[in-house]
Amino acid sequence: MSHTVTTWYLHQTARSDLAPAAAPPAGAELRIVRSAIPSPEFSRFLYTAVGGDILWTDRLDWPYARWAEHLERPGTETWVAYLRGTPAGFIELAASGDGSVEIAYFGLLPAFRGQRIGGHLLEFGTARAWDLAERWPGLPETTRVWVHTCSDDGPHARANYERRGFRVYETTVTEEPELPMPGPWPGAGPLPAAAE
């Protein structure tokens, strides 16, 4: 069995393209912190916890050494949103060395979606893509920030990017095999509401 997947490639070509998001709810105790020490264990946790229900599978077979090599590349950064001290989501930036910075991964753990965290995290992370060269001597100044999202991602993903000022520059349609949603582990996810 297969299904049709539409992938949209979006970008910003000037820092002024970035549009602000609504602030998180007052008193939300939301902090966004760079994970400055490369940690394959932590990055794999974020990847599986956020992407388990939206078919992120391309890194599931990466061994520890590949995670470490990836995270240690100059211009690769992971920024993590914490809600009251609990990881709620992340954004991973990857510089290519030509002034282009990819938002390689972005998303929230399922339990934190729909709480006005995603727009704020995307705005913050995109701003960090635009000023990335300030933290990485030797990398060129950012001239473009790009991302791709697809119809397998969350239903609001593309709209969130567009509200932050990203514009579609390419669209592809492919047939992809049906895969089971891996989740961070079997049965993971928010607990069902208690019966009343």
Backbone bond lengths (Angstrom), bond angles and torsions (degrees), N, CA, C in turn:
res aa  C-N    CA-C-N  psi(-1)  N-CA   C-N-CA  omega(-1)  CA-C   N-CA-C  phi
1 M - - - 1.460 - - 1.536 109.27 -
2 S 1.319 115.03 145.53 1.457 119.98 177.01 1.523 108.69 -139.98
3 H 1.307 115.37 170.08 1.452 120.65 176.90 1.527 108.82 -144.09
4 T 1.309 115.74 157.94 1.463 121.80 -179.16 1.519 109.86 -83.59
5 V 1.318 116.21 131.59 1.463 122.17 178.85 1.527 108.63 -121.56
6 T 1.323 115.77 124.52 1.455 121.80 174.01 1.520 108.22 -98.50
7 T 1.321 116.43 129.17 1.467 121.69 179.15 1.520 108.37 -116.67
8 W 1.323 114.92 130.09 1.463 121.42 178.05 1.523 108.89 -110.55
9 Y 1.318 116.84 131.53 1.458 123.53 174.70 1.523 106.87 -103.97
10 L 1.319 115.80 125.69 1.465 120.89 -176.33 1.517 109.31 -126.46
11 H 1.335 116.61 154.29 1.460 119.08 177.18 1.519 111.68 -152.02
12 Q 1.329 112.42 165.26 1.455 123.48 167.12 1.520 105.64 -120.47
13 T 1.325 116.22 141.03 1.465 119.60 -178.44 1.521 112.47 -116.88
14 A 1.323 116.79 4.79 1.461 121.56 175.13 1.525 108.07 -152.23
15 R 1.307 116.03 145.69 1.466 120.84 179.03 1.526 111.13 -56.28
16 S 1.330 116.31 -31.67 1.462 120.38 -178.84 1.530 112.85 -70.81
17 D 1.327 117.81 -10.05 1.470 120.71 176.77 1.534 111.57 -69.03
18 L 1.321 117.13 -24.59 1.467 120.95 -174.23 1.520 110.68 -68.03
19 A 1.319 115.77 121.03 1.463 122.37 179.49 1.524 109.64 -102.24
20 P 1.336 117.48 139.85 1.467 120.10 -177.08 1.525 111.87 -69.92
21 A 1.316 114.13 153.97 1.467 122.00 175.86 1.512 109.04 -102.31
22 A 1.311 115.52 163.32 1.462 119.69 172.40 1.521 108.75 -64.08
23 A 1.311 115.76 144.22 1.462 120.17 178.75 1.522 110.13 -67.90
24 P 1.328 117.44 150.76 1.459 119.14 174.11 1.530 109.67 -60.88
25 P 1.324 118.12 161.14 1.463 119.98 179.55 1.527 111.61 -54.60
26 A 1.319 116.11 143.64 1.473 120.56 178.59 1.518 109.36 -56.48
27 G 1.311 115.75 137.52 1.456 121.44 178.46 1.516 114.00 76.71
28 A 1.347 117.44 13.75 1.465 120.17 -176.14 1.526 113.31 -71.12
29 E 1.326 117.84 -16.28 1.472 121.41 -178.55 1.521 110.98 54.16
30 L 1.343 115.51 49.82 1.456 121.76 179.28 1.522 109.56 -99.84
31 R 1.326 115.67 129.33 1.467 121.83 175.97 1.518 108.26 -127.12
32 I 1.328 116.52 145.57 1.465 121.33 174.93 1.518 107.01 -120.05
33 V 1.314 116.19 122.18 1.461 122.66 -171.59 1.528 109.35 -130.07
34 R 1.314 116.38 138.23 1.462 120.18 175.18 1.522 109.63 -75.49
35 S 1.320 116.16 131.95 1.460 122.32 172.89 1.528 105.89 -83.97
36 A 1.331 116.03 85.95 1.465 121.71 -167.73 1.525 113.74 -78.52
37 I 1.326 118.06 -18.26 1.465 121.21 176.86 1.524 107.29 -99.11
38 P 1.329 118.74 115.33 1.459 119.48 -179.89 1.529 111.19 -55.52
39 S 1.320 116.19 125.12 1.463 121.69 -177.29 1.528 109.28 -135.93
40 P 1.333 117.88 98.84 1.466 119.37 178.27 1.524 112.82 -55.36
41 E 1.327 117.69 -38.30 1.470 119.94 -179.27 1.524 111.09 -62.01
42 F 1.337 116.62 -46.90 1.456 120.70 -177.33 1.520 110.69 -69.56
43 S 1.332 117.26 -43.22 1.464 120.12 -179.87 1.523 111.13 -64.29
44 R 1.336 117.92 -38.58 1.464 119.66 178.10 1.534 110.10 -67.75
45 F 1.331 117.09 -37.71 1.466 119.72 175.35 1.522 110.52 -58.20
46 L 1.340 117.24 -49.08 1.466 120.49 -179.46 1.528 111.13 -60.64
47 Y 1.315 115.69 -44.53 1.463 121.27 -178.82 1.528 111.35 -59.77
48 T 1.323 117.54 -47.40 1.463 119.50 -177.54 1.526 111.84 -75.63
49 A 1.322 117.53 -35.43 1.468 120.06 -178.31 1.518 111.63 -69.32
50 V 1.342 117.14 -37.34 1.465 120.68 179.33 1.527 110.73 -82.22
51 G 1.311 117.57 -42.70 1.463 120.64 -170.70 1.506 116.52 -94.43
52 G 1.320 118.02 -1.80 1.457 120.23 -174.92 1.507 114.96 -61.85
53 D 1.323 117.73 -30.39 1.469 119.32 -178.64 1.523 112.56 -102.23
54 I 1.344 117.12 5.29 1.466 119.93 178.28 1.529 111.05 -127.94
55 L 1.340 114.46 27.52 1.465 121.92 170.09 1.521 115.28 62.75
56 W 1.334 117.73 37.47 1.460 119.10 168.73 1.529 105.88 -79.16
57 T 1.305 116.98 109.32 1.461 120.74 -176.66 1.527 113.64 -127.28
58 D 1.350 117.66 -11.97 1.458 119.51 -171.17 1.526 114.35 -64.75
59 R 1.323 118.72 -22.33 1.463 120.42 -179.39 1.532 113.25 -107.21
60 L 1.315 117.98 2.28 1.460 119.68 -175.24 1.526 112.92 -62.05
61 D 1.319 117.13 -30.04 1.468 119.26 -178.69 1.529 113.27 -95.63
62 W 1.317 117.48 6.69 1.464 119.09 178.74 1.527 110.30 -65.94
63 P 1.323 118.21 129.13 1.469 119.63 172.39 1.534 110.08 -76.00
64 Y 1.302 114.78 167.95 1.465 121.38 -177.97 1.525 111.46 -52.32
65 A 1.331 116.68 -45.04 1.467 120.29 -175.67 1.525 111.54 -62.16
66 R 1.328 117.49 -36.46 1.469 118.99 179.61 1.521 110.74 -70.08
67 W 1.339 117.34 -40.16 1.470 119.88 175.04 1.527 109.53 -58.14
68 A 1.334 116.14 -48.01 1.470 120.02 -177.45 1.522 111.05 -60.74
69 E 1.327 116.84 -45.57 1.472 120.52 179.93 1.522 110.79 -61.13
70 H 1.324 116.78 -43.27 1.460 120.77 179.84 1.527 111.51 -62.27
71 L 1.316 116.35 -48.32 1.467 120.70 -175.34 1.524 112.91 -68.89
72 E 1.325 117.36 -22.13 1.467 121.24 -178.63 1.525 112.75 -90.22
73 R 1.325 117.82 -0.97 1.465 120.38 178.41 1.525 109.76 -65.72
74 P 1.337 117.59 135.73 1.461 119.77 176.72 1.531 110.96 -57.55
75 G 1.325 115.70 132.74 1.455 120.68 179.51 1.512 114.84 87.31
76 T 1.334 117.76 6.36 1.467 121.31 174.34 1.516 107.68 -98.43
77 E 1.325 116.15 124.73 1.465 121.06 -178.88 1.520 110.22 -136.34
78 T 1.323 115.57 145.30 1.461 122.72 173.53 1.520 107.93 -120.10
79 W 1.327 116.16 123.53 1.458 123.05 177.05 1.522 107.97 -113.13
80 V 1.323 116.77 128.93 1.464 121.94 -172.32 1.522 109.91 -116.28
81 A 1.334 115.03 132.14 1.464 121.29 174.27 1.524 108.32 -90.70
82 Y 1.331 115.62 129.26 1.466 122.14 177.80 1.523 108.46 -117.04
83 L 1.309 116.33 126.91 1.454 121.69 174.34 1.516 107.40 -107.38
84 R 1.329 115.41 113.79 1.470 122.22 -176.00 1.526 111.04 50.03
85 G 1.328 116.02 43.11 1.454 122.04 175.17 1.511 115.63 84.85
86 T 1.323 118.82 -1.88 1.462 122.33 -178.24 1.524 110.13 -106.36
87 P 1.344 118.67 131.13 1.461 119.33 177.88 1.529 110.59 -58.46
88 A 1.333 116.41 125.09 1.458 121.86 -177.79 1.527 112.37 -110.78
89 G 1.325 117.18 -21.90 1.449 121.00 -178.78 1.515 110.70 176.09
90 F 1.332 116.22 177.57 1.461 118.91 -178.77 1.518 110.44 -154.45
91 I 1.325 113.85 164.85 1.459 122.26 171.75 1.524 107.12 -136.36
92 E 1.318 115.61 129.79 1.465 121.15 179.49 1.519 109.32 -111.06
93 L 1.320 116.28 127.50 1.464 123.31 179.52 1.517 109.32 -106.57
94 A 1.332 116.58 143.72 1.459 120.69 178.79 1.525 108.66 -139.95
95 A 1.332 116.26 111.45 1.464 121.37 177.84 1.517 109.53 -80.10
96 S 1.322 116.41 144.27 1.464 119.78 -179.40 1.522 113.02 -101.15
97 G 1.328 117.86 -8.61 1.461 120.31 178.86 1.512 113.72 93.73
98 D 1.342 117.89 -7.21 1.461 120.85 179.38 1.526 111.76 -111.31
99 G 1.344 116.84 15.11 1.453 121.36 -177.69 1.518 113.27 94.87
100 S 1.322 116.94 -4.23 1.454 121.90 179.42 1.527 109.67 -97.86
101 V 1.327 116.67 134.24 1.467 121.73 177.65 1.520 108.11 -122.57
102 E 1.322 115.69 125.62 1.454 120.89 177.68 1.529 110.35 -94.37
103 I 1.316 116.36 136.11 1.455 120.34 163.78 1.522 104.23 -82.51
104 A 1.332 115.48 94.65 1.460 121.03 -172.63 1.529 111.07 -69.65
105 Y 1.325 116.54 -41.00 1.463 121.92 177.80 1.512 109.25 -145.51
106 F 1.322 114.96 145.36 1.452 121.58 178.05 1.517 107.74 -156.95
107 G 1.319 116.49 134.35 1.457 118.64 175.33 1.510 112.34 169.94
108 L 1.321 113.74 174.85 1.462 122.29 -179.46 1.518 110.28 -118.26
109 L 1.322 116.41 149.84 1.452 120.25 170.16 1.530 107.94 -61.79
110 P 1.323 118.27 145.63 1.472 120.13 -174.74 1.527 114.56 -50.99
111 A 1.317 118.75 -39.35 1.464 121.04 -176.66 1.525 113.24 -66.99
112 F 1.349 117.89 -13.90 1.463 121.27 -175.83 1.522 113.18 -108.72
113 R 1.317 117.34 2.04 1.460 120.40 179.35 1.529 109.72 -74.58
114 G 1.333 115.31 149.73 1.458 120.37 177.37 1.515 114.83 79.55
115 Q 1.344 117.19 18.03 1.467 121.34 -178.70 1.523 112.54 -117.27
116 R 1.346 117.41 20.24 1.470 123.56 -179.96 1.535 112.47 63.09
117 I 1.317 115.77 30.11 1.463 120.61 176.45 1.527 110.12 -94.26
118 G 1.330 117.31 -37.97 1.458 121.56 -173.08 1.516 114.26 -61.21
119 G 1.315 117.70 -46.12 1.458 119.99 179.67 1.519 111.73 -62.57
120 H 1.328 115.51 -41.36 1.462 120.52 179.76 1.531 110.66 -65.30
121 L 1.341 116.61 -44.67 1.464 120.36 179.10 1.527 110.62 -63.78
122 L 1.328 117.63 -40.95 1.461 120.05 179.56 1.523 111.23 -65.16
123 E 1.336 117.36 -42.91 1.471 119.68 177.28 1.523 110.55 -60.08
124 F 1.322 116.59 -48.07 1.462 121.24 -178.61 1.529 110.39 -61.43
125 G 1.347 116.66 -47.96 1.461 120.29 -177.83 1.516 112.96 -65.38
126 T 1.328 117.32 -37.44 1.462 120.49 178.10 1.529 110.31 -66.11
127 A 1.329 116.67 -39.38 1.473 119.72 175.83 1.526 110.13 -61.06
128 R 1.349 117.35 -37.86 1.462 120.11 177.83 1.525 111.27 -68.65
129 A 1.330 117.76 -29.19 1.468 119.97 174.50 1.525 110.15 -66.27
130 W 1.336 115.93 -39.75 1.469 119.25 -179.58 1.523 112.23 -69.35
131 D 1.337 118.79 -30.26 1.473 119.03 179.37 1.536 112.58 -106.06
132 L 1.331 117.52 18.26 1.460 122.21 -176.06 1.528 112.80 -57.86
133 A 1.330 118.19 -40.20 1.469 120.86 -177.02 1.525 112.08 -63.01
134 E 1.323 117.39 -22.55 1.469 120.25 178.00 1.523 111.03 -67.24
135 R 1.330 117.52 -25.09 1.467 121.81 179.63 1.522 112.38 -97.22
136 W 1.327 117.59 -10.33 1.463 121.76 -176.03 1.531 109.64 -128.00
137 P 1.330 117.80 84.36 1.471 120.17 177.65 1.532 110.09 -54.73
138 G 1.303 115.91 135.75 1.461 120.55 -179.06 1.517 113.38 102.02
139 L 1.325 118.02 -21.32 1.465 119.74 175.75 1.523 109.30 -86.65
140 P 1.332 116.84 144.67 1.465 118.61 178.64 1.520 111.09 -69.84
141 E 1.314 115.93 158.73 1.461 121.55 175.95 1.525 109.15 -60.66
142 T 1.314 116.55 141.94 1.459 121.23 -179.36 1.530 110.44 -66.80
143 T 1.332 115.74 129.82 1.467 121.70 177.39 1.531 111.60 -116.30
144 R 1.339 116.33 -11.28 1.465 120.30 -177.33 1.527 108.63 -158.47
145 V 1.336 116.44 137.77 1.466 122.49 173.19 1.518 106.46 -121.63
146 W 1.333 116.80 128.75 1.459 119.54 -176.70 1.519 111.29 -134.77
147 V 1.321 113.89 162.21 1.459 121.37 -177.20 1.521 107.51 -156.42
148 H 1.312 115.84 157.26 1.465 118.13 168.41 1.520 108.82 -128.67
149 T 1.316 114.93 149.07 1.457 122.30 176.91 1.516 106.77 -140.12
150 C 1.315 116.62 160.86 1.460 118.57 -176.73 1.520 110.85 -140.15
151 S 1.319 114.66 172.60 1.462 120.41 -177.00 1.520 112.68 -68.82
152 D 1.335 119.14 -11.03 1.467 121.53 173.10 1.524 112.04 -82.71
153 D 1.342 117.14 -16.58 1.468 120.39 179.36 1.526 109.64 -73.42
154 G 1.324 115.85 179.93 1.456 120.38 179.53 1.515 111.65 -56.52
155 P 1.333 118.08 152.42 1.466 121.19 -174.73 1.524 114.21 -65.51
156 H 1.333 118.27 -16.79 1.460 120.66 -177.68 1.532 112.50 -107.73
157 A 1.333 117.43 5.14 1.469 120.56 -173.01 1.527 111.92 -60.54
158 R 1.330 117.54 -54.74 1.470 119.43 -176.42 1.527 110.70 -61.40
159 A 1.329 116.94 -43.17 1.470 119.94 -178.95 1.524 110.97 -62.40
160 N 1.327 117.90 -36.84 1.465 120.97 178.19 1.529 110.06 -62.60
161 Y 1.346 116.78 -44.88 1.468 119.47 177.99 1.531 110.84 -61.50
162 E 1.312 116.22 -44.13 1.464 118.80 -178.65 1.526 112.06 -66.30
163 R 1.320 117.87 -35.73 1.475 120.08 176.89 1.527 111.08 -66.47
164 R 1.314 118.25 -26.28 1.465 121.45 177.92 1.518 111.38 -85.76
165 G 1.334 119.18 2.32 1.459 121.64 175.10 1.509 115.35 101.26
166 F 1.328 118.75 6.41 1.458 120.84 175.73 1.533 108.67 -77.58
167 R 1.356 115.91 145.42 1.456 122.32 178.98 1.530 109.42 -121.49
168 V 1.322 116.33 138.21 1.466 121.13 177.31 1.526 109.13 -68.57
169 Y 1.334 115.94 130.63 1.469 119.42 175.68 1.519 112.37 -120.41
170 E 1.329 117.81 -10.63 1.459 120.61 177.30 1.526 108.49 -158.68
171 T 1.334 116.01 146.31 1.461 122.52 177.04 1.521 108.13 -134.46
172 T 1.338 116.45 135.09 1.462 120.64 175.46 1.524 108.75 -127.24
173 V 1.322 115.87 153.86 1.461 122.56 176.56 1.527 107.39 -128.66
174 T 1.325 116.61 126.20 1.461 121.57 -179.28 1.524 109.95 -134.36
175 E 1.306 115.19 161.71 1.462 121.35 171.29 1.521 107.62 -98.71
176 E 1.320 116.48 125.58 1.459 121.44 -177.94 1.519 109.17 -120.95
177 P 1.343 117.39 147.68 1.467 119.35 178.53 1.523 110.79 -68.00
178 E 1.316 115.48 148.71 1.463 120.25 173.04 1.526 107.46 -71.43
179 L 1.310 116.49 127.45 1.460 121.36 179.53 1.521 109.15 -124.10
180 P 1.320 117.07 148.28 1.469 117.95 173.66 1.520 109.30 -69.23
181 M 1.321 116.27 145.68 1.458 119.70 177.19 1.522 107.98 -74.60
182 P 1.344 116.87 118.47 1.457 118.61 -171.57 1.525 114.72 -71.71
183 G 1.334 118.00 -33.90 1.462 119.32 -175.81 1.521 110.67 61.48
184 P 1.322 118.02 167.53 1.460 119.94 178.09 1.525 111.46 -69.58
185 W 1.328 117.16 -25.74 1.459 123.95 171.08 1.525 106.07 -165.88
186 P 1.325 118.56 160.11 1.466 119.70 -177.07 1.528 112.26 -56.28
187 G 1.324 114.94 131.68 1.453 120.18 176.70 1.505 115.27 83.53
188 A 1.344 117.97 1.11 1.470 120.10 -178.76 1.511 110.58 -69.84
189 G 1.295 116.09 153.60 1.453 122.09 176.98 1.503 109.88 139.80
190 P 1.318 116.01 170.88 1.456 119.05 179.93 1.519 111.04 -59.19
191 L 1.305 116.52 142.32 1.453 121.14 178.16 1.529 109.65 -70.72
192 P 1.336 117.61 143.68 1.459 118.46 177.27 1.512 110.47 -65.31
193 A 1.336 115.30 152.50 1.470 119.77 179.37 1.520 109.21 -61.36
194 A 1.315 115.52 143.12 1.467 120.37 179.39 1.518 110.04 -66.85
195 A 1.295 115.37 140.96 1.471 119.97 178.01 1.516 108.88 -67.21
196 E 1.321 114.57 139.01 1.477 118.55 -179.06 1.497 110.11 -99.34
